[in-house]
């Protein structure tokens, strides 16, 4: 090594040591709140993947309506999030206080809207999905405000147990959509077969798996950091319980396992564990998942066909059986697994949700029906250029 090279190396090493010493003196400190915000950001992105990829592909099982289902998913999410964000930022019916919490709550509203839309999927024009979203979000926000933020002084703040939204998100969305379905199912749509094939069912299973993977982030999105580990474990065990229970129940009820049952009812554990995801223990979570899987599968295999014949209406995605019944199960499960719970408040909150979802769903369904009628149900080419 030449003399000049040694001198240059010495100068560079000196500069690096001085820089390191200076850097040590100006070390940037990161607060706990900053770390919590970063964690919430990751979970918010996971929820977005659930909304667009999970819900979107779960709904492409309708063979000739897959592209429309994905387009509608885009539109519904893009309407719900800014509308809820604006509502919360203005302090209308609640105020979350920080942007990342506001975003997560807006995503919850979008999830409720997608659940609702699943009941009428394939029978609305694209503009009707937008109108549905504009009308759904205020109704959803009112129910959330009453149950979680002491709106109208009906429920004491913090007394209603529903951490992961079994009632506020899933039950409300499902019952709202079921009520709206009554005005948004024509005789022609009822008599039109909803076709599925191997490809559409595979994509639906893909959507189900995306939802399954990210469901822990959904339930744990706003829990306290010290409860994060327990919440994640409980959600995964509940999903495992519902998946195994769905396989067994589907085999018993149908003699052969239904792909639709696996794609849908396997998720019922995530729906049901929501209310108590941060409060029950591992064994309790697994049992709740098993019960939810059996209940959901029974809904799809037994109740669905009979109810459709009575009502002459169609719940396209079976949201009543994936989200409605398991959501109610989760809300009532809190009565047995949460110590010190006010049973009267819990039952009252569930009753308010059922009544408000049914009433507002009926009104909104009627209003959306005035916007127009899809000429051919369950067909992409009714509105999309698919040539």
C-alpha positions in Angstrom: 0.0 0.0 0.0 1.4 3.4 -1.0 2.0 6.3 1.4 -0.8 8.3 -0.3 -3.2 5.4 0.1 -2.4 5.0 3.8 -2.9 8.7 4.4 -6.3 8.6 2.6 -7.4 5.6 4.5 -6.5 7.3 7.8 -8.5 10.4 6.9 -11.5 8.4 5.9 -11.4 6.3 9.1 -11.1 9.5 11.2 -14.1 11.1 9.5 -16.1 7.9 10.1 -15.2 7.8 13.8 -16.1 11.5 14.2 -19.4 10.9 12.4 -20.2 7.9 14.6 -19.5 9.9 17.7 -21.6 12.8 16.5 -24.4 10.4 15.6 -24.3 8.9 19.1 -24.7 12.3 20.6 -27.7 13.0 18.4 -29.5 9.7 18.7 -33.1 9.8 17.7 -35.5 8.5 20.3 -38.7 6.6 19.3 -41.6 6.8 21.7 -44.0 4.0 22.5 -46.8 5.9 20.8 -44.8 6.0 17.6 -44.3 2.3 17.7 -48.0 1.7 18.3 -48.8 3.9 15.4 -46.5 1.9 13.1 -48.1 -1.3 14.3 -51.6 0.2 13.5 -50.3 1.2 10.1 -49.4 -2.4 9.3 -52.7 -3.7 10.5 -54.5 -1.1 8.5 -52.8 -2.3 5.3 -53.7 -5.9 6.2 -57.3 -4.9 6.5 -57.1 -3.1 3.1 -55.9 -6.4 1.7 -58.9 -8.1 3.3 -61.3 -5.6 1.8 -60.1 -5.6 -1.8 -58.5 -9.0 -2.3 -60.3 -11.1 0.4 -63.8 -9.8 0.0 -63.3 -9.1 -3.7 -62.3 -12.6 -4.6 -64.6 -14.3 -2.2 -67.5 -12.8 -4.2 -66.3 -13.9 -7.7 -67.9 -17.3 -7.3 -70.7 -16.2 -9.5 -69.3 -17.5 -12.8 -70.4 -14.7 -15.2 -70.2 -11.8 -12.7 -66.7 -12.0 -11.4 -65.4 -8.8 -13.1 -68.4 -6.9 -12.0 -68.0 -8.2 -8.4 -64.4 -6.9 -8.3 -65.4 -3.6 -9.8 -68.2 -3.2 -7.3 -65.7 -4.0 -4.5 -63.4 -1.2 -5.7 -66.3 1.2 -5.7 -67.8 0.3 -2.4 -64.4 0.6 -0.5 -63.6 3.9 -2.3 -67.0 5.4 -1.2 -67.1 4.1 2.3 -63.6 5.1 3.5 -63.6 8.8 2.6 -67.2 9.2 3.6 -66.6 7.8 7.1 -63.3 9.6 7.3 -65.1 12.9 6.6 -67.8 12.1 9.2 -65.3 11.3 11.9 -63.0 14.3 11.1 -65.9 16.6 11.5 -66.9 15.0 14.8 -70.3 13.8 13.6 -71.5 10.9 15.7 -68.2 10.3 17.3 -64.6 11.4 16.9 -61.6 9.0 17.0 -59.0 11.7 17.5 -56.1 10.5 15.3 -55.8 9.8 11.6 -54.6 6.2 11.8 -57.5 5.2 14.2 -59.9 7.1 11.9 -58.6 5.1 8.9 -59.1 1.8 10.7 -62.6 2.7 11.7 -63.3 3.8 8.2 -62.1 0.4 7.0 -64.4 -1.3 9.5 -67.3 0.7 7.9 -66.2 -0.5 4.5 -66.2 -4.1 5.7 -69.7 -3.7 7.0 -70.7 -2.3 3.6 -69.1 -5.1 1.7 -71.0 -7.6 3.9 -74.2 -5.8 3.2 -73.6 -5.7 -0.6 -73.0 -9.5 -0.6 -76.7 -10.0 0.1 -77.7 -8.2 -3.2 -74.6 -9.0 -5.2 -75.3 -9.4 -9.0 -78.6 -7.6 -8.9 -77.5 -4.0 -8.7 -76.2 -1.6 -11.4 -72.8 -0.2 -10.5 -74.3 3.2 -9.7 -76.6 1.5 -7.3 -73.6 0.1 -5.3 -72.4 3.7 -5.0 -75.8 4.9 -3.7 -75.9 1.9 -1.4 -72.6 2.9 0.1 -73.5 6.6 0.5 -76.6 5.6 2.4 -75.2 2.7 4.4 -72.3 4.5 6.0 -74.4 7.0 8.0 -76.6 4.2 9.2 -73.6 2.1 10.2 -72.0 5.1 12.0 -75.2 5.8 14.0 -75.3 2.2 15.3 -71.5 2.3 16.1 -72.0 5.7 17.9 -74.9 4.4 20.0 -73.2 1.1 21.0 -69.6 2.3 21.5 -69.7 6.0 22.1 -72.7 6.4 24.3 -74.7 8.0 21.5 -78.2 9.2 22.6 -77.2 8.0 26.1 -78.6 4.5 25.4 -75.5 2.4 26.2 -72.9 3.5 28.7 -69.5 4.1 27.0 -67.3 1.0 27.3 -70.0 -1.2 28.7 -70.9 -3.0 25.4 -68.3 -5.7 24.7 -67.5 -5.9 20.9 -63.8 -5.5 20.4 -63.6 -7.0 16.9 -67.0 -6.1 15.7 -69.1 -9.3 15.8 -72.2 -7.1 16.4 -71.2 -3.6 15.2 -69.7 -4.7 11.9 -70.8 -8.3 11.0 -74.3 -8.5 12.4 -75.2 -5.0 11.4 -73.9 -5.4 7.8 -75.6 -8.8 7.4 -79.0 -7.8 8.7 -78.9 -4.5 6.9 -78.2 -6.3 3.6 -80.8 -9.0 4.3 -83.4 -6.2 4.8 -82.3 -4.4 1.7 -82.5 -7.6 -0.2 -86.3 -7.6 0.2 -86.6 -4.6 -2.1 -83.7 -5.5 -4.3 -84.6 -8.9 -5.6 -87.0 -9.0 -8.6 -88.9 -12.1 -9.5 -86.6 -12.5 -12.5 -83.5 -12.4 -10.3 -85.1 -14.9 -7.9 -85.7 -17.3 -10.7 -82.3 -16.9 -12.3 -79.8 -19.5 -11.4 -76.6 -18.3 -9.8 -74.0 -20.3 -11.7 -70.5 -21.2 -10.4 -67.8 -23.3 -11.9 -64.4 -24.7 -10.9 -62.5 -21.6 -11.8 -64.8 -19.2 -10.0 -64.9 -21.4 -6.9 -61.0 -21.5 -6.8 -60.9 -17.7 -6.9 -63.5 -17.7 -4.1 -61.3 -20.0 -2.0 -58.4 -17.7 -2.6 -60.4 -14.8 -1.3 -61.4 -16.8 1.7 -57.8 -17.7 2.5 -56.7 -14.1 2.3 -59.4 -13.2 4.8 -58.4 -16.1 7.0 -54.7 -15.0 7.0 -55.3 -11.4 7.8 -58.3 -11.8 10.2 -56.1 -11.5 13.3 -55.1 -8.0 12.2 -58.7 -7.1 11.7 -59.7 -8.0 15.2 -56.5 -6.7 16.8 -56.4 -3.4 14.9 -57.3 -1.2 17.8 -56.5 -3.3 20.9 -54.1 -2.2 23.5 -50.5 -3.3 22.8 -50.4 -5.6 25.9 -53.4 -7.5 24.6 -52.1 -8.0 21.0 -50.5 -11.4 21.5 -53.6 -12.9 23.3 -55.9 -11.5 20.6 -54.0 -12.9 17.7 -53.7 -16.3 19.2 -57.5 -16.4 20.0 -58.5 -15.4 16.5 -56.3 -18.0 14.8 -57.6 -20.7 17.1 -61.2 -19.7 16.5 -60.6 -19.8 12.7 -59.0 -23.3 13.1 -62.0 -24.4 15.1 -64.5 -23.2 12.5 -62.6 -24.6 9.6 -62.5 -28.1 11.1 -66.1 -27.9 12.3 -67.2 -26.7 8.8 -65.6 -29.8 7.2 -67.3 -32.2 9.6 -70.7 -30.4 9.5 -70.7 -30.1 5.7 -69.8 -33.8 5.4 -72.7 -34.8 7.7 -75.3 -32.5 6.3 -74.5 -32.8 2.6 -72.8 -36.3 2.4 -70.0 -34.6 0.5 -68.1 -31.5 1.5 -69.3 -28.3 -0.2 -66.6 -26.0 -1.6 -69.0 -23.1 -0.8 -69.2 -24.2 2.9 -65.4 -24.3 3.1 -65.0 -20.9 1.4 -67.5 -19.2 3.7 -68.3 -21.1 7.0 -64.6 -21.7 7.6 -64.4 -17.9 8.3 -67.3 -18.0 10.9 -64.9 -18.4 13.8 -63.3 -15.1 12.9 -66.7 -13.4 12.9 -67.8 -15.0 16.2 -64.6 -14.4 18.2 -64.6 -10.7 17.4 -66.6 -9.6 20.4 -64.3 -11.3 22.9 -61.1 -11.7 20.9 -59.1 -9.9 23.6 -61.0 -11.2 26.6 -61.4 -15.0 26.3 -58.7 -17.7 26.6 -57.3 -20.0 24.0 -59.7 -22.9 24.8 -62.7 -20.6 24.9 -61.7 -19.2 21.5 -61.4 -22.6 19.9 -64.8 -23.6 21.3 -66.4 -20.4 20.0 -64.9 -21.2 16.6 -66.3 -24.7 16.5 -69.8 -23.5 17.4 -69.6 -20.8 14.8 -68.5 -23.2 12.1 -71.3 -25.6 12.9 -73.9 -22.8 13.0 -72.7 -21.2 9.8 -72.6 -24.5 7.9 -76.1 -25.4 9.1 -77.3 -22.0 7.8 -75.8 -22.6 4.4 -76.9 -26.3 4.1 -80.3 -26.2 5.7 -81.7 -22.7 6.4 -80.7 -20.9 3.3 -82.8 -22.8 0.7 -85.8 -23.0 2.9 -85.8 -19.3 3.7 -85.3 -18.3 0.1 -88.4 -20.4 -0.9 -90.5 -18.6 1.8 -89.3 -15.1 1.1 -88.9 -15.5 -2.7 -85.7 -13.5 -2.3 -82.0 -14.4 -2.7 -79.1 -13.7 -0.4 -76.4 -14.1 -3.0 -73.4 -14.6 -0.8 -75.2 -16.0 2.2 -74.1 -13.1 4.4 -76.8 -14.0 7.0 -75.2 -17.3 7.6 -71.5 -16.2 7.4 -71.8 -12.9 9.2 -75.3 -12.6 10.8 -75.7 -15.8 12.8 -72.0 -16.2 13.8 -72.0 -12.5 14.7 -74.9 -12.9 17.0 -73.3 -16.0 18.5 -70.2 -13.9 19.2 -72.1 -11.1 20.9 -74.0 -13.5 23.1 -70.8 -15.5 23.9 -69.5 -12.5 25.7 -72.2 -13.1 28.4 -70.4 -16.4 29.3 -66.7 -15.6 28.8 -66.3 -12.0 30.0 -66.2 -11.6 33.8 -68.1 -8.6 35.2 -70.0 -7.9 32.0 -73.4 -6.1 32.3 -75.7 -8.7 30.7 -78.5 -6.2 30.4 -76.4 -3.8 28.5 -75.0 -6.5 26.2 -78.4 -7.8 25.3 -79.8 -4.3 24.8 -76.9 -3.4 22.5 -77.5 -6.5 20.4 -81.2 -5.7 20.2 -80.6 -2.1 19.1 -78.3 -3.4 16.3 -80.9 -5.9 15.1 -83.7 -3.4 15.1 -81.7 -0.5 13.6 -80.1 -2.7 10.9 -83.5 -4.1 9.8 -85.3 -0.8 9.8 -82.6 1.2 8.0 -81.9 -1.7 5.6 -85.6 -1.8 4.6 -85.6 2.0 3.9 -82.3 2.1 2.1 -83.2 -0.9 0.0 -86.4 0.8 -1.2 -84.4 4.0 -2.0 -81.8 2.2 -3.9 -84.5 0.3 -5.9 -85.6 3.7 -7.3 -82.2 4.3 -8.9 -82.7 1.7 -11.6 -82.8 -2.0 -12.3 -80.1 -4.2 -13.7 -81.6 -5.6 -16.9 -79.9 -9.0 -16.7 -78.8 -10.2 -13.3 -75.5 -12.0 -12.6 -74.0 -11.0 -16.0 -70.8 -8.9 -16.5 -71.9 -7.8 -20.0 -74.9 -6.0 -18.5 -72.7 -3.0 -17.8 -69.0 -3.9 -18.5 -67.3 -3.9 -21.8 -66.2 -7.6 -21.8 -65.6 -8.0 -25.5 
